[in-house]
Amino acid sequence: MKSAPLQWLLAAASVLLGLGLFAPCMTLVPSAGKLDWLMRALEPGYSDPMTYSLLGGIRSMLTEGNVFIGLVVGLFSVVFPIWKLGVYWAAAAGQTRGRAVRWVNQLGKWSMLDVFVLAVLVIVVKGLPGDSRVDIEWGAAAFCASVLLSIFISRHLDGQE
């Protein structure tokens, strides 16, 4: 693939990653089912929906005592994808060799860790009593699109020397 179209795809993946990190990723809508009225009486803000971005969710984990999980998700959902796109930018500009791209591609499967965490969270919330739910927001779609686009880009960069 020529360098100019590849750079456009890299720009799109970079913008989508930024959106995926900062945009709303999921909204938790708590509900206690038939006891919802009682929960609202005991705690008035109980049923208020809570919306999180990916970075907001990581910050929540870190401040609420889930430091290990927050660090792992932060590393593989924020640091690694940014680093990976940086390597791809350097490769597209001819500033790095194919070996670096192949190495990043081998580690690429870890950038999907947060998608797994999000899926587990949705399953956990669905198992809660009442009618609680998690609504997936457009930030999650932007993040997934960035991941898929980076996989496409890696196929065109892999092996370039």
SERO-277533 format. One record per atom (N, C-alpha, C): residue in one letter; x, y, z; residue number from 0; atom name. Coordinates in Angstrom, 3 decimals, always signed. Last residue first. Layout:
N
 aa       xx       yy       zz   i at
  a        X        Y        Z NUM CA
...
//
This chain:
161
 aa       xx       yy       zz   i at
  e  +10.674   -3.829   +4.932 160  N
  e  +12.056   -3.663   +5.395 160 CA
  e  +12.584   -2.334   +4.905 160  C
  q   +7.609   -5.101   +5.853 159  N
  q   +8.313   -4.032   +5.133 159 CA
  q   +9.698   -3.877   +5.723 159  C
  g   +6.364   -6.930   +7.482 158  N
  g   +7.293   -7.426   +6.496 158 CA
  g   +7.990   -6.354   +5.684 158  C
  d   +3.447   -5.141   +7.901 157  N
  d   +4.214   -6.325   +8.308 157 CA
  d   +5.121   -6.799   +7.169 157  C
  l   +1.829   -3.245   +6.751 156  N
  l   +3.169   -2.841   +7.188 156 CA
  l   +4.057   -4.040   +7.496 156  C
  h   -0.550   -4.437   +6.212 155  N
  h   +0.125   -3.771   +5.097 155 CA
  h   +1.539   -3.316   +5.459 155  C
  r   -1.329   -5.367   +8.655 154  N
  r   -1.216   -6.343   +7.548 154 CA
  r   -0.438   -5.738   +6.377 154  C
  s   -1.623   -3.026  +10.095 153  N
  s   -0.486   -3.916  +10.410 153 CA
  s   -0.271   -4.944   +9.305 153  C
  i   -4.019   -2.035   +9.081 152  N
  i   -2.766   -1.327   +8.797 152 CA
  i   -1.583   -2.257   +9.020 152  C
  f   -5.798   -3.874  +10.248 151  N
  f   -5.713   -3.754   +8.795 151 CA
  f   -4.386   -3.104   +8.392 151  C
  i   -5.332   -3.232  +12.929 150  N
  i   -5.050   -4.599  +12.453 150 CA
  i   -4.903   -4.589  +10.935 150  C
  s   -6.250   -0.628  +12.970 149  N
  s   -4.824   -0.872  +13.216 149 CA
  s   -4.425   -2.290  +12.807 149  C
  l   -8.962   -1.097  +12.537 148  N
  l   -8.191   -0.366  +11.528 148 CA
  l   -6.695   -0.578  +11.719 148  C
  l   -9.592   -2.384  +14.941 147  N
  l   -9.741   -3.090  +13.666 147 CA
  l   -8.944   -2.414  +12.558 147  C
  v   -9.043   -0.276  +16.757 146  N
  v   -8.341   -1.558  +16.865 146 CA
  v   -8.406   -2.310  +15.535 146  C
  s  -10.887   +1.645  +15.870 145  N
  s   -9.450   +1.937  +15.859 145 CA
  s   -8.635   +0.652  +15.911 145  C
  a  -13.274   +0.305  +16.375 144  N
  a  -12.931   +0.647  +14.995 144 CA
  a  -11.446   +0.963  +14.873 144  C
  c  -13.153   +0.218  +19.181 143  N
  c  -13.102   -1.038  +18.408 143 CA
  c  -12.741   -0.775  +16.948 143  C
  f  -13.414   +2.982  +19.689 142  N
  f  -12.217   +2.258  +20.118 142 CA
  f  -12.067   +0.964  +19.311 142  C
  a  -15.960   +3.472  +18.613 141  N
  a  -14.796   +4.186  +18.065 141 CA
  a  -13.506   +3.455  +18.438 141  C
  a  -17.503   +1.845  +20.281 140  N
  a  -17.452   +1.551  +18.840 140 CA
  a  -16.248   +2.237  +18.191 140  C
  a  -17.111   +3.173  +22.678 139  N
  a  -16.663   +1.782  +22.556 139 CA
  a  -16.561   +1.385  +21.087 139  C
  g  -18.361   +5.580  +22.125 138  N
  g  -16.919   +5.568  +22.359 138 CA
  g  -16.339   +4.162  +22.253 138  C
  w  -21.101   +5.078  +22.021 137  N
  w  -20.369   +5.224  +20.764 137 CA
  w  -18.858   +5.249  +20.949 137  C
  e  -21.896   +2.617  +24.594 136  N
  e  -21.976   +3.917  +23.946 136 CA
  e  -21.045   +3.985  +22.731 136  C
  i  -23.919   +0.111  +25.868 135  N
  i  -22.647   +0.391  +25.215 135 CA
  i  -22.821   +1.673  +24.405 135  C
  d  -25.469   -0.001  +28.911 134  N
  d  -25.652   +0.405  +27.520 134 CA
  d  -24.285   +0.749  +26.953 134  C
  v  -26.280   -2.352  +31.211 133  N
  v  -25.164   -1.570  +30.703 133 CA
  v  -25.465   -1.286  +29.241 133  C
  r  -28.790   -2.547  +33.796 132  N
  r  -28.266   -2.830  +32.466 132 CA
  r  -27.059   -1.935  +32.176 132  C
  s  -31.092   -3.941  +36.131 131  N
  s  -29.884   -3.161  +35.834 131 CA
  s  -29.382   -3.532  +34.450 131  C
  d  -33.474   -4.958  +37.169 130  N
  d  -33.385   -4.708  +35.737 130 CA
  d  -32.175   -3.849  +35.373 130  C
  g  -32.795   -7.452  +39.652 129  N
  g  -33.499   -6.289  +39.122 129 CA
  g  -33.289   -6.162  +37.631 129  C
  p  -29.428   -8.593  +40.339 128  N
  p  -30.884   -8.643  +40.495 128 CA
  p  -31.526   -7.366  +39.956 128  C
  l  -26.956   -9.174  +37.772 127  N
  l  -27.415   -8.510  +38.988 127 CA
  l  -28.927   -8.629  +39.104 127  C
  g  -26.182  -10.162  +35.333 126  N
  g  -26.454  -11.134  +36.383 126 CA
  g  -26.927  -10.516  +37.686 126  C
  k  -25.571   -7.946  +33.879 125  N
  k  -26.778   -8.682  +33.489 125 CA
  k  -27.159   -9.716  +34.541 125  C
  v  -23.158   -7.328  +35.084 124  N
  v  -24.310   -6.470  +35.339 124 CA
  v  -25.598   -7.186  +34.956 124  C
  v  -21.560   -9.419  +34.013 123  N
  v  -21.745   -9.291  +35.466 123 CA
  v  -22.986   -8.468  +35.761 123  C
  i  -21.668   -8.838  +31.266 122  N
  i  -22.198  -10.108  +31.761 122 CA
  i  -22.469  -10.039  +33.258 122  C
  v  -20.371   -6.345  +31.263 121  N
  v  -21.752   -6.444  +30.779 121 CA
  v  -22.394   -7.725  +31.296 121  C
  l  -17.836   -7.145  +32.193 120  N
  l  -18.651   -6.215  +32.966 120 CA
  l  -20.113   -6.289  +32.557 120  C
  v  -16.983   -8.756  +30.057 119  N
  v  -17.182   -9.360  +31.381 119 CA
  v  -18.066   -8.467  +32.239 119  C
  a  -16.781   -6.768  +28.078 118  N
  a  -17.721   -7.882  +27.909 118 CA
  a  -18.015   -8.557  +29.242 118  C
  l  -14.732   -5.186  +29.171 117  N
  l  -16.052   -4.608  +28.935 117 CA
  l  -17.100   -5.707  +28.798 117  C
  v  -12.636   -7.045  +29.087 116  N
  v  -13.084   -6.513  +30.380 116 CA
  v  -14.481   -5.927  +30.251 116  C
  f  -12.409   -7.371  +26.286 115  N
  f  -12.755   -8.509  +27.131 115 CA
  f  -13.296   -8.031  +28.474 115  C
  v  -11.600   -4.823  +25.673 114  N
  v  -12.851   -5.308  +25.080 114 CA
  v  -13.343   -6.515  +25.888 114  C
  d   -9.148   -4.748  +26.966 113  N
  d  -10.242   -3.951  +27.506 113 CA
  d  -11.581   -4.339  +26.900 113  C
  l   -7.589   -6.469  +25.346 112  N
  l   -7.892   -6.825  +26.718 112 CA
  l   -9.075   -6.045  +27.256 112  C
  m   -6.678   -5.859  +22.883 111  N
  m   -8.097   -6.198  +22.963 111 CA
  m   -8.503   -6.571  +24.389 111  C
  s   -4.006   -5.630  +23.012 110  N
  s   -4.760   -4.379  +22.972 110 CA
  s   -6.260   -4.637  +23.013 110  C
  w   -2.939   -8.149  +22.807 109  N
  w   -3.175   -7.621  +24.151 109 CA
  w   -3.966   -6.326  +24.136 109  C
  k   -2.407   -8.606  +20.151 108  N
  k   -3.600   -9.237  +20.724 108 CA
  k   -3.920   -8.699  +22.117 108  C
  g   +0.057   -7.368  +19.608 107  N
  g   -1.204   -6.706  +19.301 107 CA
  g   -2.434   -7.318  +19.923 107  C
  l   +2.486   -8.550  +19.767 106  N
  l   +1.896   -8.098  +21.032 106 CA
  l   +0.497   -7.531  +20.851 106  C
  q   +2.951   -8.962  +17.089 105  N
  q   +2.891  -10.129  +17.978 105 CA
  q   +2.242   -9.766  +19.308 105  C
  n   +3.120   -6.333  +16.204 104  N
  n   +1.991   -7.159  +15.771 104 CA
  n   +1.847   -8.406  +16.643 104  C
  v   +5.553   -5.573  +17.307 103  N
  v   +4.324   -4.929  +17.789 103 CA
  v   +3.111   -5.766  +17.406 103  C
  w   +7.188   -7.206  +15.704 102  N
  w   +7.202   -7.369  +17.157 102 CA
  w   +5.934   -6.770  +17.771 102  C
  r   +6.706   -6.183  +13.144 101  N
  r   +6.356   -7.583  +13.448 101 CA
  r   +6.288   -7.812  +14.956 101  C
  v   +7.754   -3.610  +13.514 100  N
  v   +6.332   -3.780  +13.210 100 CA
  v   +5.898   -5.203  +13.541 100  C
  a  +10.447   -4.201  +13.891  99  N
  a   +9.700   -3.508  +14.950  99 CA
  a   +8.199   -3.691  +14.758  99  C
  r  +11.066   -5.344  +11.394  98  N
  r  +11.183   -6.151  +12.606  98 CA
  r  +10.394   -5.523  +13.763  98  C
  g  +10.940   -3.344   +9.483  97  N
  g   +9.839   -4.296   +9.580  97 CA
  g   +9.869   -5.137  +10.836  97  C
  r  +12.232   -0.271  +10.966  96  N
  r  +12.294   -1.440  +10.095  96 CA
  r  +11.130   -2.388  +10.374  96  C
  t  +11.503   +3.244  +10.754  95  N
  t  +11.758   +2.022  +11.503  95 CA
  t  +11.694   +0.847  +10.539  95  C
  q  +10.942   +5.299   +9.073  94  N
  q  +11.884   +5.560  +10.160  94 CA
  q  +12.167   +4.334  +11.020  94  C
  g   +9.027   +5.400   +7.095  93  N
  g  +10.316   +4.802   +6.769  93 CA
  g  +11.367   +4.998   +7.846  93  C
  a   +6.530   +6.162   +7.711  92  N
  a   +7.434   +7.245   +7.319  92 CA
  a   +8.826   +6.720   +6.975  92  C
  a   +5.484   +3.780   +8.536  91  N
  a   +4.930   +4.377   +7.318  91 CA
  a   +5.821   +5.503   +6.803  91  C
  a   +6.929   +3.463  +10.910  90  N
  a   +7.133   +2.527   +9.807  90 CA
  a   +6.626   +3.117   +8.490  90  C
  a   +5.874   +5.533  +12.468  89  N
  a   +7.309   +5.533  +12.149  89 CA
  a   +7.592   +4.616  +10.959  89  C
  w   +3.217   +4.664  +12.621  88  N
  w   +3.522   +5.956  +12.009  88 CA
  w   +4.987   +5.996  +11.579  88  C
  y   +3.630   +2.258  +14.022  87  N
  y   +3.093   +2.215  +12.662  87 CA
  y   +3.354   +3.532  +11.921  87  C
  v   +4.533   +3.259  +16.464  86  N
  v   +5.421   +2.399  +15.672  86 CA
  v   +4.947   +2.345  +14.222  86  C
  g   +2.173   +4.617  +17.212  85  N
  g   +3.432   +5.350  +17.029  85 CA
  g   +4.429   +4.560  +16.202  85  C
  l   +0.417   +2.515  +17.526  84  N
  l   +0.190   +3.447  +16.421  84 CA
  l   +1.431   +4.298  +16.167  84  C
  k   +1.669   +1.396  +19.835  83  N
  k   +1.547   +0.625  +18.590  83 CA
  k   +1.331   +1.555  +17.392  83  C
  w   +1.328   +3.432  +21.730  82  N
  w   +2.682   +3.025  +21.332  82 CA
  w   +2.647   +2.300  +19.986  82  C
  i   -1.459   +3.383  +21.919  81  N
  i   -0.776   +4.620  +21.505  81 CA
  i   +0.628   +4.290  +20.998  81  C
  p   -1.920   +0.724  +22.810  80  N
  p   -2.430   +1.171  +21.506  80 CA
  p   -1.764   +2.460  +21.005  80  C
  f   -0.429   +0.819  +25.364  79  N
  f   -0.032   -0.036  +24.251  79 CA
  f   -0.609   +0.412  +22.907  79  C
  v   -1.864   +2.783  +26.923  78  N
  v   -0.437   +2.914  +26.607  78 CA
  v   -0.063   +2.090  +25.379  78  C
  v   -4.620   +1.794  +26.852  77  N
  v   -4.223   +3.170  +26.577  77 CA
  v   -2.779   +3.232  +26.085  77  C
  s   -4.933   -0.879  +27.299  76  N
  s   -5.997   -0.185  +26.578  76 CA
  s   -5.624   +1.234  +26.191  76  C
  f   -2.786   -1.855  +28.736  75  N
  f   -3.125   -2.520  +27.482  75 CA
  f   -4.224   -1.830  +26.675  75  C
  l   -2.643   -0.018  +30.921  74  N
  l   -1.467   -0.362  +30.128  74 CA
  l   -1.858   -0.903  +28.754  74  C
  g   -5.274   -0.009  +31.918  73  N
  g   -4.645   +1.221  +31.419  73 CA
  g   -3.461   +0.935  +30.526  73  C
  v   -5.528   -2.667  +32.746  72  N
  v   -6.399   -2.167  +31.676  72 CA
  v   -5.810   -0.891  +31.080  72  C
  v   -3.514   -2.622  +34.752  71  N
  v   -3.442   -3.569  +33.630  71 CA
  v   -4.288   -3.077  +32.460  71  C
  l   -4.462   -0.610  +36.481  70  N
  l   -3.158   -0.477  +35.835  70 CA
  l   -3.039   -1.397  +34.617  70  C
  g   -6.950   -1.693  +37.261  69  N
  g   -6.880   -0.393  +36.605  69 CA
  g   -5.567   -0.196  +35.860  69  C
  i   -6.112   -4.017  +38.557  68  N
  i   -6.915   -4.129  +37.343  68 CA
  i   -6.872   -2.821  +36.563  68  C
  f   -4.685   -2.779  +40.708  67  N
  f   -4.043   -3.734  +39.798  67 CA
  f   -4.797   -3.828  +38.471  67  C
  v   -6.657   -1.130  +41.975  66  N
  v   -5.453   -0.557  +41.370  66 CA
  v   -4.821   -1.511  +40.363  66  C
  n   -9.295   -0.784  +42.999  65  N
  n   -8.966   -1.834  +42.040  65 CA
  n   -7.724   -1.425  +41.249  65  C
  g   -9.951   +1.429  +44.605  64  N
  g   -9.272   +0.282  +45.195  64 CA
  g   -8.938   -0.861  +44.261  64  C
  e  -10.986   +3.621  +43.361  63  N
  e  -11.894   +2.837  +44.192  63 CA
  e  -11.275   +1.524  +44.665  63  C
  t   -9.115   +4.766  +41.716  62  N
  t   -9.493   +5.499  +42.929  62 CA
  t  -10.386   +4.685  +43.865  62  C
  l   -8.866   +2.871  +39.637  61  N
  l   -7.696   +3.258  +40.417  61 CA
  l   -8.083   +3.924  +41.731  61  C
  m  -11.476   +2.758  +38.596  60  N
  m  -10.846   +1.558  +39.159  60 CA
  m   -9.688   +1.933  +40.074  60  C
  s  -11.737   +5.415  +37.715  59  N
  s  -12.623   +4.880  +38.759  59 CA
  s  -12.010   +3.651  +39.418  59  C
  r   -9.825   +5.448  +35.667  58  N
  r   -9.651   +6.326  +36.834  58 CA
  r  -10.505   +5.833  +38.001  58  C
  i  -11.094   +3.646  +33.948  57  N
  i   -9.786   +3.304  +34.516  57 CA
  i   -9.532   +4.150  +35.761  57  C
  g  -13.372   +5.127  +33.325  56  N
  g  -13.502   +3.819  +33.971  56 CA
  g  -12.199   +3.388  +34.624  56  C
  g  -12.195   +7.306  +32.039  55  N
  g  -12.966   +7.507  +33.269  55 CA
  g  -13.143   +6.207  +34.037  55  C
  l  -11.142   +6.052  +29.773  54  N
  l  -10.233   +6.656  +30.748  54 CA
  l  -10.932   +6.909  +32.082  54  C
  l  -13.582   +5.275  +28.609  53  N
  l  -12.578   +4.268  +28.931  53 CA
  l  -11.610   +4.817  +29.981  53  C
  s  -16.262   +6.975  +30.312  52  N
  s  -15.373   +6.811  +29.160  52 CA
  s  -14.383   +5.715  +29.547  52  C
  y  -19.439   +6.273  +31.670  51  N
  y  -17.987   +6.232  +31.794  51 CA
  y  -17.345   +6.237  +30.413  51  C
  t  -22.337   +7.280  +33.356  50  N
  t  -21.669   +7.085  +32.076  50 CA
  t  -20.170   +7.199  +32.271  50  C
  m  -24.957   +6.162  +35.227  49  N
  m  -23.564   +6.590  +35.327  49 CA
  m  -22.879   +6.258  +34.005  49  C
  p  -28.329   +7.095  +36.053  48  N
  p  -27.365   +6.413  +35.180  48 CA
  p  -25.968   +7.009  +35.356  48  C
  d  -29.783   +6.908  +39.220  47  N
  d  -29.192   +7.792  +38.219  47 CA
  d  -28.192   +7.017  +37.363  47  C
  s  -30.816   +5.425  +41.271  46  N
  s  -31.139   +4.981  +39.911  46 CA
  s  -30.604   +5.922  +38.832  46  C
  y  -29.805   +6.744  +43.620  45  N
  y  -29.519   +5.337  +43.315  45 CA
  y  -29.715   +4.993  +41.839  45  C
  g  -30.186   +9.205  +44.725  44  N
  g  -29.472   +9.134  +43.450  44 CA
  g  -29.199   +7.730  +42.975  44  C
  p  -31.527   +8.635  +47.227  43  N
  p  -32.199   +9.315  +46.111  43 CA
  p  -31.480   +9.214  +44.764  43  C
  e  -31.754   +5.944  +49.045  42  N
  e  -30.657   +6.678  +48.408  42 CA
  e  -31.207   +7.330  +47.144  42  C
  l  -34.264   +5.212  +50.002  41  N
  l  -33.101   +5.127  +50.884  41 CA
  l  -31.917   +5.930  +50.363  41  C
  a  -35.869   +5.665  +47.749  40  N
  a  -36.222   +6.308  +49.019  40 CA
  a  -35.026   +6.311  +49.969  40  C
  r  -34.651   +4.042  +45.862  39  N
  r  -34.654   +5.498  +45.629  39 CA
  r  -35.008   +6.245  +46.909  39  C
  m  -35.192   +1.551  +47.048  38  N
  m  -33.803   +1.980  +46.886  38 CA
  m  -33.727   +3.487  +46.660  38  C
  l  -37.981   +1.529  +46.812  37  N
  l  -37.355   +1.494  +48.134  37 CA
  l  -35.909   +1.983  +48.060  37  C
  w  -38.346   +1.507  +44.049  36  N
  w  -38.914   +2.602  +44.838  36 CA
  w  -38.263   +2.687  +46.209  36  C
  d  -37.205   -0.987  +43.348  35  N
  d  -36.573   +0.259  +42.912  35 CA
  d  -37.059   +1.448  +43.740  35  C
  l  -38.185   -3.479  +43.719  34  N
  l  -37.773   -2.739  +44.921  34 CA
  l  -37.097   -1.410  +44.591  34  C
  k  -38.570   -4.560  +41.257  33  N
  k  -39.766   -4.181  +42.002  33 CA
  k  -39.432   -3.387  +43.272  33  C
  g  -35.391   -3.531  +40.234  32  N
  g  -36.636   -4.196  +39.843  32 CA
  g  -37.820   -3.675  +40.626  32  C
  a  -33.353   -1.903  +40.814  31  N
  a  -33.603   -2.991  +41.756  31 CA
  a  -34.922   -3.697  +41.451  31  C
  s  -30.911   -0.649  +38.634  30  N
  s  -32.323   -0.855  +38.931  30 CA
  s  -32.443   -2.042  +39.877  30  C
  p  -28.610   +1.497  +36.897  29  N
  p  -28.966   +0.594  +38.000  29 CA
  p  -30.477   +0.504  +38.191  29  C
  v  -27.027   +1.631  +34.086  28  N
  v  -28.348   +2.062  +34.533  28 CA
  v  -28.797   +1.092  +35.627  28  C
  l  -24.068   +2.742  +32.847  27  N
  l  -24.636   +1.776  +33.784  27 CA
  l  -25.945   +2.360  +34.293  27  C
  t  -22.796   +3.160  +29.704  26  N
  t  -23.652   +3.767  +30.709  26 CA
  t  -24.264   +2.648  +31.539  26  C
  m  -19.628   +3.457  +28.067  25  N
  m  -20.751   +2.662  +28.560  25 CA
  m  -21.519   +3.452  +29.603  25  C
  c  -18.203   +5.470  +26.820  24  N
  c  -17.980   +4.077  +26.425  24 CA
  c  -19.149   +3.193  +26.861  24  C
  p  -17.917   +8.767  +25.673  23  N
  p  -18.678   +7.820  +26.497  23 CA
  p  -18.550   +6.401  +25.939  23  C
  a  -14.443   +9.505  +24.791  22  N
  a  -15.893   +9.556  +24.565  22 CA
  a  -16.613   +8.576  +25.497  22  C
  f  -11.721   +8.951  +25.225  21  N
  f  -12.355  +10.056  +25.933  21 CA
  f  -13.878  +10.091  +25.826  21  C
  l  -10.987   +6.677  +23.729  20  N
  l  -10.476   +6.844  +25.095  20 CA
  l  -11.275   +7.868  +25.891  20  C
  g  -12.196   +7.008  +21.246  19  N
  g  -12.501   +5.822  +22.043  19 CA
  g  -12.040   +5.935  +23.485  19  C
  l  -10.933   +9.322  +20.334  18  N
  l  -12.366   +9.341  +20.633  18 CA
  l  -12.740   +8.171  +21.545  18  C
  g   -8.352   +8.230  +19.986  17  N
  g   -8.591   +9.355  +20.895  17 CA
  g  -10.049   +9.453  +21.305  17  C
  l   -8.949   +6.268  +18.054  16  N
  l   -8.422   +5.878  +19.361  16 CA
  l   -8.652   +6.989  +20.379  16  C
  l   -9.771   +7.889  +15.927  15  N
  l  -10.729   +6.952  +16.534  15 CA
  l  -10.254   +6.484  +17.900  15  C
  v   -7.334   +9.161  +15.381  14  N
  v   -8.494   +9.948  +15.816  14 CA
  v   -9.516   +9.045  +16.506  14  C
  s   -5.830   +6.901  +14.606  13  N
  s   -5.400   +7.729  +15.733  13 CA
  s   -6.559   +8.557  +16.281  13  C
  a   -7.204   +5.978  +12.368  12  N
  a   -7.065   +5.098  +13.536  12 CA
  a   -6.683   +5.902  +14.768  12  C
  a   -6.838   +8.231  +10.682  11  N
  a   -8.188   +7.820  +11.093  11 CA
  a   -8.125   +6.941  +12.338  11  C
  a   -4.064   +8.145  +10.392  10  N
  a   -4.700   +9.327  +10.986  10 CA
  a   -6.096   +8.979  +11.484  10  C
  l   -3.815   +5.674   +9.111   9  N
  l   -3.208   +5.875  +10.429   9 CA
  l   -3.819   +7.083  +11.141   9  C
  l   -5.095   +6.303   +6.713   8  N
  l   -5.661   +5.270   +7.585   8 CA
  l   -5.102   +5.381   +9.005   8  C
  w   -3.288   +8.213   +5.777   7  N
  w   -4.683   +8.589   +6.022   7 CA
  w   -5.364   +7.577   +6.943   7  C
  q   -1.028   +6.621   +5.515   6  N
  q   -1.007   +7.697   +6.503   6 CA
  q   -2.416   +8.212   +6.793   6  C
  l   -1.883   +4.993   +3.438   5  N
  l   -1.583   +4.393   +4.734   5 CA
  l   -1.571   +5.458   +5.825   5  C
  p   -2.035   +6.798   +1.313   4  N
  p   -3.258   +6.177   +1.831   4 CA
  p   -3.052   +5.551   +3.215   4  C
  a   +0.863   +7.445   +1.274   3  N
  a   -0.173   +8.454   +1.521   3 CA
  a   -1.488   +7.825   +2.000   3  C
  s   +2.296   +5.012   +0.691   2  N
  s   +2.464   +5.703   +1.964   2 CA
  s   +1.330   +6.683   +2.265   2  C
  k   +0.538   +2.228   -0.771   1  N
  k   +1.308   +3.460   -0.865   1 CA
  k   +1.281   +4.192   +0.468   1  C
  m   +0.852   -1.172   +0.000   0  N
  m   +0.000   +0.000   +0.000   0 CA
  m   +0.899   +1.236   +0.000   0  C
//
